[in-house]
Amino acid sequence: MEVISIGILALQGAFAEHEASLNRLDLNNRKLNVVFVRTPDDLSRCDALIIPGGESTTIALLARLAGLSEPLKEFTRTKPVWGTCAGAILLSQSVVGAKKGGQELLGGMSIKIARNGWGSQVESFEVPLELNGIKESTRPFQAFFIRAPVVLELSSLHDESPITVVARIPLNLLPPSLIEENMTEDDPRTVVALRQGRHLLTTFHPELTEDDRFHEYFVQSCVLTQ
């Protein structure tokens, strides 16, 4: 039986919830092995990686202290990676609103993103999302946004993999306080899930639900698809 090892960066954040979601998947004749990644050796055993939500500056600092910064950057260049919330910030090309001293990034996805773009934790919210290209896409996915980052710009170049938008927040479902004048349905700030090559990014927390469609999508479409 083929064994697929998916790592979860387990330095800070909701890594246990991602493990639970992965363990619920049925991959037919494949066995899924979950690896909590805390060292370069842990990372070397992985076929793919999930970077969970948490606090992006703290995760980057802990990764550097663990000797993981450069191994993570190299891994991101060649292997499937999914970033959720704080992980989405780390996968971005550039970030707005970084803490004093800057924000170390892994890169890997051609986007600009803003930290805490929807406001503080007090302004967290949940909305049902319509999905593109995911199993049972007509069934809404209940998404939780907690101090969520906001995509500001999609900027893939001609020699890079194209960006596919997997989910947007309809303007009528955004909290009124977050809607800006002249904001349109195709505004990049409405993008909350996207894929580029074998990388996946979600600005919300799919692991906080028992709806595992994003985890299945990552495994089937990013990890198992060469």
N, C-alpha and C positions, 0 to 999 in steps of 0.2 A: 504494500500500500504506500502510495506517495505521501510523504510528510512535508507540510509547508510550515515554516517557522515564521511567525509574525511577532515582531518585537513591539513593546509598548514602552516608550521612554518613561521610566518610573522614578523620576527625581522629585517631582512635585505635581500635584493636580489629580485629575480624575482617572488615574490609570486602572484602578480596580474595576470601575464600571465598564471600561472598554473590554477588559478581560471577560467579564460576565457576558457581554454582547457577543464576543467572538466565540465563546464556548457554547452558545446556543445555536450556532450555525450548523446546517447540515450540508456537508460538501460531498455527499455520495461516497465515492471510493477514495477520497483523500482524507488524511488525518491532519488536523490543525494543531500545531504546537505553539503555545503562547510563551514568549520570553520577556520577562521584566528586564529592561535594559538600564543598567546602572554603571557599566564599565565598558571599555572598548572590546573586551573579550565577549561580553554579552552581545554586543552589536554584531560582532563577526559571525555569530551563529544565526543571523536573521536573513530571511529572504525579502522582508518588507518591514516597514516601521510605521507606527502610529505615534504622533506627538500630541498628548492630551491638552485639555484646557488647564488653566492654572494662572500663573503670573509669568508673562513672557520674559521679563528681565531676570526674575529669580531662576527660571528654568535655564536661561542662557548662562547665568553665573554658575549655577551648580554643575552644568555640563562642562564648563571650563575647569572647574575645580576637580572634576572627575576624569579629566583628560579626554573628554568626549567631543570637544568642539570641532577639531579637524576631522576625526573619524566620521562625525555626523555630516559634515559638509561633503566629504567624499562619498558617503553612502547616498546622500541626496542626489548627487550627480549621476548615479548609476542604478539606483534601486527604487521601487515604489515606496512613496511616503504619503501619509495622510495627516494633515494638521487640523485640529479642531480648536477653535477660539484662540487661545494663546499659541497653540501650534500653528494656526493659520498665519499669525504674525511672523513667526520664525521662518516660515516658508516663503514669505514675500520678498520682493526685490528691494523695496524701500518702505520705510514706516514714518508716519507723521505722529507727533505727540509722544515721542519717546521720553523716558525719564532723563533727568540730568546725567550726563555722561554717555548718553547714546544707548542704542539697542543693537546687540550683536545678532545678526541674522544668518540663517543657513542658505537662504535663497532657494532657487529651484522653480519658482513660479513667477511669471512676468506680470506682477501686479504691484500697485502701491496701496498701502493699507493704513488706516488710522487706528491707534490704540483707543479703547473705550469710546469708540465713535458714536455709539448710541447713548452715551452718558454713564453715570455711576451705577452701582449695584441697585440703588433705590429705583432706578429707571429700567430695570430688567423686565422682560415681558416674554410672552409666548404667543405664537401664531401658527395656524395650519398652513403648510406650504404645498403648492402643486409642484410636482417633480417632472424632470425631463430625462428620459432614458433609464429610469430606475424601475424596478419591478413594481407592478401595480401602481403605475404613475398617476392614475386617476384618483387613488385613495390619498387624501391629504396626510402629510407628515407633520405631527405636532412638534414644533421646534421651540427650544428654550434658549433665549438670548440673555446671557448674564455678563454684564460689562463687556458686551460684544464689540469686537473690532468691526470696522466698516471698510469695504473695498472702495477705493477712490478712483482707481484707474486700471484698465486692462490694457496691456501694452506688448503683446507678443509680436516679435519681429518675424520677417518672412522666413528666416532660417530656424525658427523655433516651432515646437509643436503648437497647433492651434488651441485656443482656449474654448472649452465647451461650458456654457452656463447650465448647471444642473437644477438650480432653484433660485427664484427671486421672491422677495416680499412684495405682494401687491400693495400699492400705495394706500388703498382703503383699509388695509389691516395694520398699517403702521400706527403706533400711538400718535395722536395729533400733535403732541409737543415735538415730535421728531421730524415732521414733514416741513420742508423748507419751500419757500416761494419758488415757483418755476420748476419744481422737481417733477420729472416725468417717469413713466413706467419703465423706460429703458435706461434710466440713470444708473451708472455703475454702483451707486450706493445701495440699490435694491438687490444686488447680487449677493447671495448668502451661501451658495455652494457652487463650486466650479472644479473642472478637471482640466489638466494640461498634461498631455502624454500619460505617464503612469503615476502622476501626482494628483491628489485630491485635497481640496480645501473646503472646510465648512466653518463659518463664523459663529455657529451655534453649537449645541451640545447633543448630538444624536445618542450618546451613551447614557443620557439621563432618562431615556424612555426604554420601553421593552419592544419597541419597533426597530428591528435589526436590519432594515433594508439598506441603510447606508453602509453598514459593516459588510453585508453581503455584496453590495455593489463594489466596494473597494477590493474585496478578495477576488470576485469574479472578473471585474473589468480592468483592474489595475495590476493585481498581483499575478493572476493566472493567464492574462493576455500578454503575449510577448510583443 
